[in-house]
Amino acid sequence: MTADTDATGENSGELMVDVRGVHKNFGTLEVLRGVDLQVRTGEVTVVLGPSGSGKSTLLRSINHLEKLNRGYVSIDGELIGYRRSGSKLHELKEREVLKQRLHIGFVFQNFNLFPHLTVVENIIEAPVSALRRPRRAAVDQAARLLERVGLADKADAYPRQLSGGQQQRVAIARALALEPKVLLFDEPTSALDPELVGEVLDVIKDLARSGTTMIVVTHEIGFAREVADTVVFMDDGLVVEQGPPAEVLDRPRHERTKAFLSKVL
């Protein structure tokens, strides 16, 4: 499969993320029940839904932290986690999957910074160890990224010396250091005190303005309204409704979407 075709052989244009018919089971529990999602280059897709609707599992399936039971994910035309042989998909070895994940930035709910490393060491660790970038170049890039997220003076601090909002901004800088094709955010503000939410959302808004392709799982409806190109509402492992923010948030068609929004707006 080449970069300019999807798995059906059709031209994908500027399609960056293509999720087709994805099913994911945990034992007998079916968490994703045939999810389709397409995100074009430079677009921001915000995924909303109640707890347990499959939002985080969807993100983890996109970068193959969760293995699929059925369906496939491709990014920039490349199957993630599998290779195609005829009509069958064969799972890649872990080292091959790790190489693919270098193109997929992931910002977790709880930061996941290395506590024993300074801020700058957290940011340069993957570029130096995985991409074999010269340390000096990685440090220079880290300095630029820290300035971008408003933390130029925190390079030598340790995570424990930072607020939750600052730690999450470092996590975003760390994800950007690999120059990923797409950034995935799994409820990036849910672990933060309310007064710290804005500083993280401001960084994500800046990334959106710069044309970064992103999928953001969040409960921040105002952020979705302001930043998203597409809002996706999930429930019970399915995409129930999707479209521009003005349609999904202001004129939802599905009763389940209406019920959810009535509780959070």
Buried (B, 14 or more C-beta within 10 A) or exposed (E): BEEEBBBEEEEBEEBBBBBBEBBBBEEEEBBBBBBEBBBBBBBBBBBBBBEBBBBBBBBBBBBBBBEBBBBBBBBBBBBBBBEEEEEEBEEBEEEEBEEBBBBBBBBBBEBEBEEEBBBBBBBBBBBBEEEEBEEEEBBEBBBEBBEBBBBEEBBEBBBEEBEBBBBBBBBBBBBBBBEBBBBBBBBBBEBBEEEBBBBBBBBBBBBBEEEBBBBBBBBBBEBBBBBBBBBBBBBBBBBBBBBEBEBBBEEBEEEBBEEBBEEEE
